[in-house]
């Protein structure tokens, strides 16, 4: 066993999207950090769809950026198509999405980590987490390397006992071409509950074998909207990390590439129905539960039998490759059946499959075993983030990674933990859902999961979160200064809106009218402030009543969220509490009255009893 001579503050296992944000956050806070990954050439790899954002996910990416994270700016640097989803709907459901150059995103992510001070990269397969008197204190690899540290963040993705399925054939692996990890065996030995999930990915096609003239084109928005609140840092100067896109003369410059739409046919569906016995999903070979909101093409054909076609998106994987991702046909059918049903789709009759679609089963740890900081309840200084917690998606993983990495560092620095509540961010909704409710299937974020979504918009993520990030030391002075300037300008615009009139009414009231928008404000007035400030003002005015009601609801709930439940509290000592509720409380170990109220099956009467007991010492005093 070779014991590496340096002792780290934070050890991050894995370098996917969760690992990148965890390591970056810990290093930004000044902790000596190391990333341990099976393959340094796979840092930030997009194993499935080469896209970032989408409904609710786009909001989380902007929140990650507002907290100083990597994902937003890396997407802006390497994106090849940018769109705002639901742009014709209300502001609470508008979500940015970008198609990325898959390899450019990956290589730039690696370069970012390599350039980050106090951050080392090591290649190796972690097989054991070391536990000392104070909790997690190191990692051992399969080649006999031991890294010692003061905390460990596990971001293993789909690699723990990963099993790949193509038809009735399977082999170990976390993704096609990469080995599986046995780390979950160690976690079981440590007493963690471990369960099994499944996910999948479509085949990739050779672009020159597709008849694009028979497809419907889908172009990006012009002008494109960047994810990052600091797009001006994409300058192409000699100190800038490699980037495809740039910011110049106050504009975001992107050479956008089209995506294409086609659809399955009844013949496609018949081929799939005739071969379900060859699908590991329907033959019983796959044990794990799959994602309900991202079903395989087999599931679509079986569960939506009345539909004669399903939409297919052909998405380019980059500027310098001819590979296309076939969004909508995730599958684990045998390769010959994949060829048959792909070639039954209009424009794909002569398509060549470069990589087959496949399913992957993997181990995860049910997330009720975590505190709100994503530290495990069983082992101090051990944190879980990403798909190990039962989530699905790059964005969900990255959000957890940032929170876990930040809290691992803050604990070492003896500072207050970094917590986000449901009223603060989509990230807060994600973590609260996981630790209080668990997840019976791979968890995906939706706008419908956030009860305060009108407040948690993508356009105001910097105003909501950068001040909090600054308090914890997660963002640099440049970002904080920009948000301060924006707040000052927005206050000035609001004052102006209260003091001047249009058509005989105050501008504030004028903007409340459905027919009036920020774009229709007279040009000489509009030019006094940036367009994004006018958009903020318009939303504030048009939705003021709804926003006020949501803020009032948040205030009413704040009492429960602030009511802490003492560590190690004995729920069995509460007189009159139902035995079912007692068991649920003992299992979940909620940290606040608010978290306890959101546990499935818990009633208001249960919460009232709990509130009386935990408040008794204060009332007695």
N, C-alpha and C positions, 0 to 999 in steps of 0.2 A: 504494500500500500504506500503510495507516494502522497504525503501530506503537503499540500501547497503552502509555502511559507507565509503567505499573506492572509490575514483574517479580515473578512468582509463584514460590513454592517448588514447588507441585504444580499441574499442569494436568490436569483430568479431562475426557476426551472422552466425552460421553454421560451421561444422567441417568435411566437405568433403575435397577433395583434394585442392580446392581453399582456404578454411578456414584454413587448416593446414599451407599452405605456407604463407598466409597473416599474421597469428598470429606469426609464427616463424620469419618472416622478421622484423615485428615491434619490437618484443622482442630482436632480435639480434642488433637492432639499439639503444637499451637501453630504450625503452618505456614500461611503465606499461601497460600490455595487458591482456585482458580477452576474452576467447572463450565461447560463449553461444550456446548450441546445445540441441536439443530435447532429445537426448539419448547419454550419454557419452560412452556407449558400442558400438556405431556405428561410432566412429571417424575413418576416413580413409576407410570406408567400400567400397568395390568394388561392386557396385550395379548391374553391368552388367558383362562384360568380366573380368576375373581375370588376366589381362595382362597389361603391361606398355610398351609404345613405339610403333613402327611400322613406316610406311612411313611418313616422316616429323615429326611425333609425337616423334620418337626417338631422332631427332635433338633437339626438344624442351626440352626433359628430360635432355639431356646433358647440355643444356643452363641453365636450372633451377639449376642443380648441380654446374655449373661454377659460379653461382651467390650466392652460399651458401645454396641452398634450400634443402628440405628434400627428395624429391621423388626419386632421383637417388640412393642414398645410401640405402634407405629403400628397394628399389627394389633389389639391390645387396644382401642385408642381407636375403631376404625372397624369392628370385626367385627359381624356380624349373626347368626352361629351358630357355636357352639364345641362341638367333640366330641373325645373322646379315643379314637383308633382302637386296636383290639386291647386294649381295657381288660380283657377276660376272659382274656388270655394273659399270659405272663411279662413282667417289667418291662423286659427288653431290647428288646422290640418294641412297647411302648406309645408311641404318637406323637400329639401334639396336632395338630389341624387346625381352621382357622377360615375360614368364608365371610365375605368382607369387602364393605362398601359400596364399590364400585369407585371412584367419584368422590371420596368422602370420603377414602379412603386416599391417592389421588393428590394432592388439594388439601392435605391435612395434611402429606404428605411435602415438598411445595414450601414450605409455611410453616416447617417445621423447618429446611430449608436456608437460607431467607431470614433466620431469626433466629440462625443459627450465627455466632459471632464469627470473624473472619478468613476468611470464605467468601463469595466473589462468584459471581453467576450471570450468564452471558452467552449470548445466543441467536446461533447461527451454525452453519454446516455446515463441519466440518473437512475439508480436502482434502489437507493436507500436514503432516507432522511434521518439524520442523527439527532438524538434528543438528549439534552443535558438537564441539569437541575432547574434551569430557568426556562426550559422549553426547547424549541427547535434551534439547533446550533451547527448544522452542517449537512453536507450531501456527499455521498459516495457514488462513483460511476462504475460501469461494468469493466473498465480498463484499469481500475485500481487507483484512481485519483480521488483524494479527499479534499473538499473545500470546506473550511471552517468559517462560521459566520455567527451573527447575533440574531438573525431572523431568516426565514425562508418563505418565498412566495411561489406557489405551485400553479403553473399555467400550461398544463399538458395537452390541451385541446382534445383531439379524438385519438390520442396515441396510447392511452392506458388499455392494455390488452386489446388493441385494435384488431379487428378482423374484417378483411375486405371480401366482398361477395360479387362475383360476376356469374350469373346463372347459378348452377349448383356447385360451382367450384369456389373455393375460398382459400385465403392465405393470410397469415398475420401481417399487419401493417397499419400505420396511422393514417396514411393516404397512399395512393398508388406510387410506388417507387421508394417509399420510406418504411423503416422498420417500426415495429410496435414497441411499447414500453411496458416493463413489468412493475412499475412503481406502485400500482394499485395493490399488489400483493403486500408491499410494505405497509400501506395505509390500513389494510385489513388487520394486519398484525398489531397495529397501533390502536385498534379498536374502532376505526371509522366504519360507518355503514357505507357500503359500495353497491351501486345498482348499475343497470345497463340501459343505454339508449342506442338509437340507430339514426343515421342520416345518409344522404346520398347525393350524387352529382350526375349531371348529364354527360353525354359524349361530346367531344370536340370535333369539328369538321374542318376540312381543308377549304379555304375560301374560294379558290379558283374552280372548285367542283360544284359551287352553288350558283343557280340561275337568279341573280339578284333582280333582273328585269321583271321577274314574275312576283316579286315581293313588294310590300308597301314600305317606303322609306320612313324612318323616324329620325328627325334631326334634333340637334340640341338647341337650347334657348340662345337667342342673340339679343343683347349681350349676355354672356354667361355670368352666373353669380358664383363667386368663390365661396368655399366653405369657411376658410379662415377669416378671422377678424383682423389679421395682419397680412393681407395679400401683398402689400408693398414690399415685403421682405423678399419676394421672388423677383430678383433684379438681374439675374444672369451676370453679375460681376464676378471677379476672380475668386472671391471668398465664398460665393454661394455654392452650396451642394448642387450636384447635377439636377437640372430641371428641364422639362419639355416646354413649359409655359412661363409667361413672365408678366410682370406688372410694369407698365410704362405709361407716362402721360396721364395718370389717373385712371387707367383702364386695364382690365384683365384680358390678356391676349392669349387665345387658345385656337389652334387649328383643329376644329371639331370633325369627328368622323361619324358617319351615319350608322345607325342600327337598322335592322330590317325586320318586318313582320310577315309571318305566314301562319298556317293553321293545320292541325291534324285533319284527317278525313275519316269517314266511316270505315274505309279499308284499313287505316291505321289501327283503329280500335278493334277491328275483327282479328287482325294479326296478334294483337296483345291478348285478347280474350282467349284465342286458340292456344296460347303458350303460357298461360298462367301457372301451369304445373311445373314449368321450368324456372319460375321466379322463386328465389329464396324467401321472399316476403310471403308468398301464398303456399309454399310447400312446408312451412314450419321450421326452416333452417335458421331464420333470424329470430332471436329471443327479444332483442331490445325494442323499446317503443320508439316510433318515428315521429317526426314533426307534423302535426295535423295541418298547420297552415302553409306547409311547403310540401305537398304530397308528391309521390312518384307518379309517373304517367300510368303505371299499373293501377294505383289507387284511384286516379281520376277516372279511368275507364270503368272501373268496377263501381265506385261510389256515385258517379254522375252518369249512370248508364243512359239517361234520356238525352244527353248532349251529343250531338253529331260531330262536334269539332271543339278543339281547344286552341287558344292562341299560342303561338310560338314566337319568341324573340331571338333573332340571330345577332349576337353581340360580339364585336371584334375584341380580341384579347390584347391588342397593342398596335402600335404604328409599324413595327418592324417584324411582324409575324402574320402569316395567313390563316392562323387558327381562329375559329369562331366558336363561341360558347352557345349552346342551344338551350336557351332558358325556357323551361316548361316541360322538359322531358327527362327529368331525373329518373334513373332506372337502374335496376340490377339484373335485368334479363340477360340471357347469353348473347355473346357478340353477334352471332348470326341472326338472332331475332332483332337486335338493335339495327343491323343493316336493313333488314326487311321492313321494319316499320318506319325508319327514317326515310327510306326511298319511296314510301307511299305518301309522303308529304309534298305538296306543290312546291316547286323550285328546288327540291332536294332529291329528285329522282336519280341523279347521277352522283350524289354526295359521297365523299370518301371520309370515313371515320378515322381520325388521327389518334384519338384516345377514347377508349370505351367508357361509358357510364358505369358506375359501380355504387354499391352500398357499403357503408362501414359501420360496424358495431363497436362500441367502446364503453369503458367503465366511467362512471361519474360518481360523485359523492353528494347525496341529497343535501341541499343547502341550508336546511334547518339546523345543521351542525355548526353554523357560523354566527358570529356577532355581526352587528351592523357595520363594523369596520372591515369585515371579511376575514378577521382573525378566527381561527377555529376555537370552539368552546373546549375541545378536549386537550389540545396542546397549545400552550402559550407561544407567541412569536411565530406561529405557522399560519400562513394565509393561503386561501384558494381564490383563483380568479379565472373566469372564462368558462369553457365547456365542461370543465371538471365540476362546475356548479349546476350543470344541467341546462345551460343556455345554448342558443343557436345564433350564429351570426357574428361577423367581424366586429360590428359596432357594439353589441352587448358585451363581447369579450374585452374590447379596448376600454370601455367604461369601467368595468370591474377591475381591470388591471391597474388603471390610474388610481382608483380608490385604495386597492390593496397595497400597491407600492408606496403610496403616500403615507398610509397608516403604519406600515412596517417601519418607515423612516422616522415618522413623528414619535412613535413609541420609543425608539432608540434615543432620540433627541430629548426625551422626557417632555414632550409638548402635547397639547390637547389634541385628541383625535380629529380627523377630518370626516365629518358625517354630513350627508345630504338627506333631507327629508322629502316626503312626497310633494310638498308644496314648494320645494326648492328647484327640483330638476327631474327630468325623465330618469336620470341616473338614480335618483333617490327612490323613484317608483320601482325601478328594476330591482334594486337591492332589497327594498322592503317587501316586495312580492316574494322574492326568493326565500328570505330568511323567516318570514312569518307563515307563508302558505306552502312553500316547497313548489315542486312542479312535476305533474304526472307525465309530462311530455317535454321535449326540447322547447325551452321558453323563448318566445320571440316577442319583442316589444311592439305594441300598437298604440295609436293615439287614444283608443278607447280605454286603455288601462289607466290613463292619467285623469283623475277626476278634476284636476285644475289645469287642463290643457290650454285654456285660453290665456293663462298667465305664463305657461311653460312653452312659449313659442320659439321657433328657430331664430327669429329676428332679434330677440332681446336676450339671448343666452349670455352675451358679454356683460350686459347690465345686471343680470341676476347673479352671475357666478364669479366674474373676475374680482370684484371686491372681496369676496370670501376667500378666493384663492390667494389673493395678495396678503391677507391676514395670516395665512398658513405658510407663506413663502413659496408657493407653487408657480408663480409667474414672475417674469422679470419686470424691471422698471419701465421699459418701453411699452409693454402691453398695458400696464397699470396706468401710465400717464395718458395713453390714448383713450382709455375708458373714462378717466376723469374729465378729459376735454369733451368727450361725447356727452357726458352727464351735464356739464356746464352749458353746452350748446343746446341740449334738449330743454333744459330749464329756461334758457333764454327764449327759445321758440314757443314754449308753453305760455310764458309771460306775454309774448307778442300776440299770441292767439287770443288772449283774454283782453287785450287792449285795443285791437283794431277791428274794423267792421268790413264786411262784404255784403252787398245787397241788403243793407240796413240791419244786419245782425252781427254779433261778435263772430270772429273767425272760428272760434271753438264750436259755436252752435251751427255755423254754416257747414262745417265739415261733418256734422251729424246727419245731414240730409242725405238720403240714399243716392241722389243724382250727383252729388259733389264728391270729388276726390282730391287728393293732394296734387295730382297731375293737372287738375283744372284750376288751381290757384293761379292768379295772374303772374306772368313770368318775372316781372321786376321784383315781386315779393318772394316768389319761389326761389330765385337765384341767391337769396341772402343766406340760405341754409342748404346743407347737403340733402340729397334726395332721400337717404335712409332715415334722416331725422323727420322729414315730412311724412314718411310712411309710418313711423312710430306715432306721430301726433294724430294721424288719421285713424289708426287703430284705437288709440286711447279715446278719441272722441266718439267714434261710431259704436264702440263696444263698452262705453264707460259704465253703463248700468250693469252689464254682465260681469265686468271686471270687479266692480264694487261688491257684487253679491259673492263672487268667489273669494275675495279678500276677507269678507265678513265670515264666510264659512271656515276659512283658514284660521282666523282668530278664535272662533269657537272651539276648534279642534286643538288649538295650541296647548290648552290646559292638559289634555290627555297625553300629548306628545312630551310635555315637560315633566310629567309625573313619573319619576324613575322608580323602577322596581329594584330593591337592593340585590346585590350579587349574592348568589347562593340562596335566594329566598325559598322557603319551604312552603310550597303551594298546598301541601297536604294538611297544613295547620289552619286553613281557612274554614271556619265552621259554615255548614250549609252549602258548600260548593259541590256541584254534581261530580261524581267520580269520573265521568267522561271528560269534563272540562279540566279536572285536576290532572288527568293523564296528559291532555294536550298541552297544558301549561308546563308540566315537568319535561315533556319532550322538546318543546320549542324554546323554553326559558326566555320569554320576552324580556326586553330591557326596559320598556316603558308601557304605561297603560294603553297608549295608542296602538303599539304593536300587538298587545294582548287582544285588543278589540277586533283586530283584523284576522285573527286565527280562525280558520273555517270551523263553523259549528259553535263558536263562543257567542253567548247571548248578552244583551245589555244587563240582565240581572246578574250574570257572572261577573261582569266588569264592575257593577256597583258593589258587590261583595268584596272584590279585590281592592277597589279604591278605598273602601272603609278601613280595611286591614292595613294597607301600606301607609295610609294617612294617620293612623292611630298614634304613632310616636309623636308626630308634630302636634296633634290636638292635645295629647297628654301634657306635652311640654308647655 
